[in-house]
Each structure stands twice: as C-alpha cells, then as structure tokens.
Amino acid sequence: MPPPKSKGGKMLGLINWRLKVTINDGRALTGQMLAFDRHMNLVLADCEEFRRVRPKKKPGETETPAEQEMKRTLGLVILRGETVVSLSVEGPPPVVDEDKKNALPVGPGRGMPAGRGMGMMPPMGMPPMGRPPMPFAPPGMPGPPPGFRPPGFPPGAQFPPPPGFGGPPPPGFQPPPQ
C-alpha cells in the first residue's frame, strides 16, 4: 500500500518509509529514508546493498553460470541524487509506541544546573551571612567601576581589601619609595 499523500509532496510523504533505490551502476539500496533535498540526494538508515554478480566462466564450460545476488550491510548512507535511477516503496515506517517516543533513556549521573562559578544571589535584601558577594576584583583585574554595588550590598558600604592586602606589609618588605 503506498503512503498517504502529504501537503509537502510525494517525497515528503516517504520520510521514514523503507525504500528500494536503484542506482545507475545496477546496485539496489534498501533502507529507511531519513531525508532528501531538491537534488534527490537521499539519507538512508539501516541500509543494505544488493548487487547481481555473474560468476566467471571457467574454460571448457558451455553453460553460463546463474547470477548471484550479493548482500552487504552498509548502515547510514548519504546517496548522491545524480546516481538515483528509481525509487520504490518496500515497507511502511516502523511503529513507535507513543509512551516510548517521549521518554528519555536512563543514564548515569544526576541532573543539576551548571553554574558559572558563583552562586545565585538572593533576589532582595542583604546577602546571606555565610558568603557575601565577592568584594574585590580577581588578581590582575581592576576593581568595580565607581558607583557600582553588587546586588544586596548596602549603600555607602566600603569594599574590604582583598585577602592578604589589608594592613601593614609583611616583615622584610618595604613600602615603595615615594
């Protein structure tokens, strides 16, 4: 039974159908059509190649040996449209249960959002006492621009110096000459 007609044309109605494609060198490819384009390039899944081979005639034999059909499994194939001679329907698309269609396979690990290094700030009010916003710039970066306050930082509050940069220099280090 041919596939039902669709609004996008006959080829669009054949998506996911099992097709037999004959190409110009005599081979026949059978597979599930996943895609096509205006050049008749085809993408076939679970593809198998069938070709007819005549065994060589041995000297002294008068009969020609019968042709053999050789089968080869190819898998996923992209077929150039220039080589396509004919298409025929071999079978309908595979049946998919609606329950299994939307279910994802179970995998290892756990699902959680991927952060960018800093936790989310609470929407309003003061930051939690456990960890205030980063009050200093990372090494090699200038500090925040004038008038900038991180969310939740009280107005007028001074940024404390970065760790290790507050107070007098360690013993053995002299302040720079002025």
N, C-alpha and C positions, 0 to 999 in steps of 0.2 A: 504494500500500500504506500503510495507516495506521501510525502509530508504535507501538512496543511499549508495553504498559501498564506504568506505574511505580507504586510504592507511594504516592507523593505525590498521585496523582490524574491525571486526563486532561490538565489544563493543564500540570502539571509535566513530563509526558512530551513536550510540544510545544516545550519550550525548545530554541532553536537551529534549529527547523524553519522552513521557508519557508511562510508562511501568507497566505491571502487574507482580508482583513477587510472586510466590508461595513458601512458606517455609515449612520445614519438619513437623511442627505440624498441617498443614492443613489450616493455615491462608493465605489470599491473601492480599498483599500490593500493592496499586496503587499509583504511584507518578512520578514526573519528575526526571529522573536520572541526577544528577549533576556530580558524579564522581564514579570511580571504581578503583580497583587495581588488582594485579595478583592473589590474593586470592579470588576474586569475592566479596570482601566487597563492598557494594554499599552505596551511599549517595542519598537519595530520598527527594525531596522537595514537599510540599503540599501533603503529604502522607495521605492516608486513609487505614484503616484496615477493611477487610471483613472476618467474620468467620461464619461458619454454626453451629447453636446450636439446639440440639434436646430438646424440652421441656420434662420435666419429666412426665412419665406415671402415671396417678392417679389410685389408686386401684379401681377395678371394670370396668375399660375401657378395651375394647378388641382391639380397633384400636390404632395404634401408631400415635401420632400427627405428622404433617408435620414439616420438618426442617425449622427453621427461619434463615434468614441471618441478622446478626447484623453488623452495620457500625459504625466505630469510627474514628474521625479525629485526626491524630497524629501530622501533621506538618512536621518538618525536622527530618529525621530518618537516623541513621547510622546502616546498616544491616550487620551482620557478614556473610561472604561468605559461611561458613561451613553449614549454615542453608538453603541456597538457593537451591530449587529443580528445578524450571523452571522460565523462563523469556518469556514474550510475549509483543508485541507492542500494546499499547492501542490507541495512537494517536501521531501526529507529534508535533514538538516543537512549542511553542507559537510564533505567528507572532509579530515581533518588527519593528516599523517604523524606518527607517534609521535616520530621523530627531530627534527622541526622544532618540535614542541609545547613541548619543554623548553628549546630553545636560545634564547638572547638575541641580539638583533641587535648587530652590532659597531658601536661608536660611537667618537667621538673622545675623546682624553684617556687617563688611566690610573686604575686603581683603587687607592686607598690610603685608610687610615683618616683621618677628620677629627679632629684634636686640639682641645683647648680652650686652647692657648697654651703649656702646659708639657709637656715630655716625660714619659714614664713613668719612675718611679723603679725602680731595680733592687729585686728582692724582699728581699734580705738584704744585710747588710754596709754598708760605707761607700759614700757616693755616689761616682760616678766623678770623677776629678780634673779632668776637662775643665770641668764646670759643677756646682758644689754647689747644693743646694736654695736657694731664694730666702731669704736670712737676714733680710730686712727686709720690712716691710709696704709696699704701694704707697702713693704720696703720698695723703694725706687719709684713710688708713685707720689705725686703731690697730694696734699690734703684736700678736703672738700672745698668747693668754691665758697666765697664769702656769702653769708646769709643762708647757707644750706644747713638743714637739720634733717637727720633721719626720721622716719615716721615714729611717733611716740616719744621722741626726745624732747624734754621740757624746754620751752623758750628761754633764751638767755643762759642756758647751762653751757659751761665751757667743756670742750673736749679734753679729757685727760691725756697726758702724753703716752705714747706707745710704751709697752713694757720694755724696761731696760733703758729708757731715755729720760726718765724723770729724776731729778735730784742731782747731786754733785757727781763729777766724773769718778770712775773707779780709781783706786790708788795706782800711781805710776803713769797716769795720763794727765797731761797738762792741757788746760784750755787753749784754744787757738790764740795766737798773738793778735792784738788789735791795733 
